[in-house]
Amino acid sequence: MNFELTEEQKLVQRTAREAADRVLAPRAAARDVSCEFPAAELAELARLDLLAIAVDAAHGGGGLGAVAYSLAMQELARGDASVAVAVSVTNMVAELIANHGTAAQIERWVPGLASGAHVCGAFVLSEPEAGSDPAALRTSATKTPAGWRLSGTKQWITNGGRAGVLVVWAVTDPSAGNRGITAFLVPGDAKGMSVARLEEKLGLHGSATAQLVLDGVEVGEDAVLGAPGRGFALAMTALDGGRIGIASQAIGIARGALQAAVTYAGERRTFGEPIIKHQAVGAMLADAATWLDAATLMTLRAAHAKEAGQPFSQLAAMAKLFATEHAWKICDIALQVHGGYGYVRDFPVERALRDVRVTRIYEGTSEIQRIVIARNLLRAVS
Ligand SMILES: Cc1cc2nc3c(=O)[nH]c(=O)nc-3n(C[C@H](O)[C@H](O)[C@H](O)COP(=O)(O)OP(=O)(O)OC[C@H]3O[C@@H](n4cnc5c(N)ncnc54)[C@H](O)[C@@H]3O)c2cc1C
């Protein structure tokens, strides 16, 4: 077993850390209030090769793997979780197209995602009535002489209205269950696609979360990603990898909150002593640091398995479950350690608690991760 990072992984980590400190963190509090989309920040991160980290360098990507991606996500989320989620979805979309697209699709979309020319990507699966159960989606794709016509409503779409390219899932064969679902590559300016509303959220205020309406959006035959009927399997594969990204995001948010809490606890004095010297406070921080380390190791292990081409679905589900549930607890402890000051906007732990909450929900809720894990446990004994 080797816990050492490679030189390339260290470089990505350092690059993302510096970008988080220089570009993201100084504007994070203001963005939380303004809810401004981080277009300039994404352009800067594209310049630093952080939008398609695990994509082959021949297609404009970083040519690295899931470990480097996780390390970068951890750093960026510490700086600003809103920007990190836009980066995460863009990496996911770039990787999905690079791994499953035709040569023409890859050439059309992947270099532009990596360079920032397409701004960002969007993963358009969820619907108002289909989140945990994506097989229940209703958006339809009907055959036309020139290709396909897409109609339906999509919900909770990160980067919706901003992405240059969207992967949209739709039903092509209603009689075939989840084998009747197909993924399509849709340009961001496609006629008939519009943002019906932008959600006002508890946290991640700088991330655009849109309800998208597709009203007879026409795409060519060459827009099908993979093959007709393969969409559900593609979504599940992408979400396995995406869970490593969300676990990493949760770790980054929690790390920032814990660092702030330790600093504060070393400075704030009550009863004549820094509060970290009171055992009750020190014990909370010790628990938080231990959970954070465990979450980081689990997530990097899942990333390592993915990178090595080993089965990683179970490891990614466990990492996401553990990292997000404990990141939430760590941010709560960080707020508690700040006392009343933790409850106001002057200190970053208030935003961290709001931002981290959604990591237990998106890309599969904690309840869904437990279902995935339990299913795999049963498979292992039968
Ligand atoms: C800010 C934000 C950004 C998002 N970004 C995207 C995106 O970019 N693209 C995208 O496609 N989606 C996105 N999502 C959607 C997200 O993945 C879904 O919200 C999530 O999968 C849950 O689906 P749901 O909201 O429909 O809840 P539901 O599926 O209705 O679940 C409601 C509750 O029931 C529980 N539950 C459901 N089924 C079961 C079961 N079988 N057993 C036990 N408990 C169960 C859930 O865990 C949850 O607690 C985003 C969501 C948010 C909030």
The ligand as an SDF file (V2000), in Angstrom:
LIG
                    3D

 53 58  0  0  0  0  0  0  0  0999 V2000
  -28.7800   22.0150   -5.4610 C   0  0  0  0  0  0  0  0  0  0  0  0
  -29.1070   20.7800   -6.2510 C   0  0  0  0  0  0  0  0  0  0  0  0
  -28.4060   20.5260   -7.4340 C   0  0  0  0  0  0  0  0  0  0  0  0
  -28.7170   19.3950   -8.1960 C   0  0  0  0  0  0  0  0  0  0  0  0
  -28.0780   19.1980   -9.4000 N   0  0  0  0  0  0  0  0  0  0  0  0
  -28.5220   18.2180  -10.2350 C   0  0  0  0  0  0  0  0  0  0  0  0
  -28.0130   18.1150  -11.5770 C   0  0  0  0  0  0  0  0  0  0  0  0
  -27.1250   18.8730  -11.9940 O   0  0  0  0  0  0  0  0  0  0  0  0
  -28.5380   17.1710  -12.4040 N   0  0  0  0  0  0  0  0  0  0  0  0
  -29.5100   16.3190  -11.9850 C   0  0  0  0  0  0  0  0  0  0  0  0
  -29.9360   15.5030  -12.8000 O   0  0  0  0  0  0  0  0  0  0  0  0
  -30.0150   16.3840  -10.7210 N   0  0  0  0  0  0  0  0  0  0  0  0
  -29.5490   17.3170   -9.8510 C   0  0  0  0  0  0  0  0  0  0  0  0
  -30.0630   17.4060   -8.5750 N   0  0  0  0  0  0  0  0  0  0  0  0
  -31.1340   16.4710   -8.1730 C   0  0  0  0  0  0  0  0  0  0  0  0
  -30.7280   15.5050   -7.0750 C   0  0  0  0  0  0  0  0  0  0  0  0
  -29.8820   14.5190   -7.5520 O   0  0  0  0  0  0  0  0  0  0  0  0
  -32.0530   14.9580   -6.4810 C   0  0  0  0  0  0  0  0  0  0  0  0
  -32.6370   16.0260   -5.7490 O   0  0  0  0  0  0  0  0  0  0  0  0
  -31.8370   13.7570   -5.5850 C   0  0  0  0  0  0  0  0  0  0  0  0
  -31.4240   12.6450   -6.3460 O   0  0  0  0  0  0  0  0  0  0  0  0
  -33.1060   13.3950   -4.8000 C   0  0  0  0  0  0  0  0  0  0  0  0
  -34.2060   13.3370   -5.6370 O   0  0  0  0  0  0  0  0  0  0  0  0
  -35.5650   14.1180   -5.2270 P   0  0  0  0  0  0  0  0  0  0  0  0
  -35.1930   15.5080   -4.8890 O   0  0  0  0  0  0  0  0  0  0  0  0
  -36.5430   13.9060   -6.3020 O   0  0  0  0  0  0  0  0  0  0  0  0
  -36.0580   13.4100   -3.9030 O   0  0  0  0  0  0  0  0  0  0  0  0
  -36.9570   12.0830   -3.8200 P   0  0  0  0  0  0  0  0  0  0  0  0
  -36.4240   11.0550   -4.7470 O   0  0  0  0  0  0  0  0  0  0  0  0
  -38.3880   12.4670   -3.9490 O   0  0  0  0  0  0  0  0  0  0  0  0
  -36.6820   11.6350   -2.3380 O   0  0  0  0  0  0  0  0  0  0  0  0
  -37.3130   12.2480   -1.2100 C   0  0  0  0  0  0  0  0  0  0  0  0
  -36.8360   11.5350    0.0560 C   0  0  0  0  0  0  0  0  0  0  0  0
  -37.2220   10.1590    0.0090 O   0  0  0  0  0  0  0  0  0  0  0  0
  -36.0770    9.3380    0.1470 C   0  0  0  0  0  0  0  0  0  0  0  0
  -36.2460    8.1370   -0.6760 N   0  0  0  0  0  0  0  0  0  0  0  0
  -36.6390    8.0860   -1.9730 C   0  0  0  0  0  0  0  0  0  0  0  0
  -36.6830    6.8190   -2.4000 N   0  0  0  0  0  0  0  0  0  0  0  0
  -36.2850    6.0370   -1.3510 C   0  0  0  0  0  0  0  0  0  0  0  0
  -36.1060    4.6440   -1.1520 C   0  0  0  0  0  0  0  0  0  0  0  0
  -36.2940    3.7550   -2.1440 N   0  0  0  0  0  0  0  0  0  0  0  0
  -35.7200    4.2090    0.0780 N   0  0  0  0  0  0  0  0  0  0  0  0
  -35.4700    5.1030    1.0780 C   0  0  0  0  0  0  0  0  0  0  0  0
  -35.6300    6.4210    0.9530 N   0  0  0  0  0  0  0  0  0  0  0  0
  -36.0060    6.9050   -0.2530 C   0  0  0  0  0  0  0  0  0  0  0  0
  -34.9010   10.1900   -0.3130 C   0  0  0  0  0  0  0  0  0  0  0  0
  -33.6900    9.7210    0.2260 O   0  0  0  0  0  0  0  0  0  0  0  0
  -35.3180   11.5370    0.2150 C   0  0  0  0  0  0  0  0  0  0  0  0
  -34.9850   11.6430    1.5670 O   0  0  0  0  0  0  0  0  0  0  0  0
  -29.7170   18.4920   -7.7510 C   0  0  0  0  0  0  0  0  0  0  0  0
  -30.3940   18.7430   -6.5470 C   0  0  0  0  0  0  0  0  0  0  0  0
  -30.0960   19.8660   -5.8070 C   0  0  0  0  0  0  0  0  0  0  0  0
  -30.8730   20.1230   -4.5420 C   0  0  0  0  0  0  0  0  0  0  0  0
  1  2  1  0
  2  3  1  0
  2 52  2  0
  3  4  2  0
  4  5  1  0
  4 50  1  0
  5  6  2  0
  6  7  1  0
  6 13  1  0
  7  8  2  0
  7  9  1  0
  9 10  1  0
 10 11  2  0
 10 12  1  0
 12 13  2  0
 13 14  1  0
 14 15  1  0
 14 50  1  0
 15 16  1  0
 16 17  1  0
 16 18  1  0
 18 19  1  0
 18 20  1  0
 20 21  1  0
 20 22  1  0
 22 23  1  0
 23 24  1  0
 24 25  2  0
 24 26  1  0
 24 27  1  0
 27 28  1  0
 28 29  2  0
 28 30  1  0
 28 31  1  0
 31 32  1  0
 32 33  1  0
 33 34  1  0
 33 48  1  0
 34 35  1  0
 35 36  1  0
 35 46  1  0
 36 37  1  0
 36 45  1  0
 37 38  2  0
 38 39  1  0
 39 40  1  0
 39 45  2  0
 40 41  1  0
 40 42  2  0
 42 43  1  0
 43 44  2  0
 44 45  1  0
 46 47  1  0
 46 48  1  0
 48 49  1  0
 50 51  2  0
 51 52  1  0
 52 53  1  0
M  END
$$$$
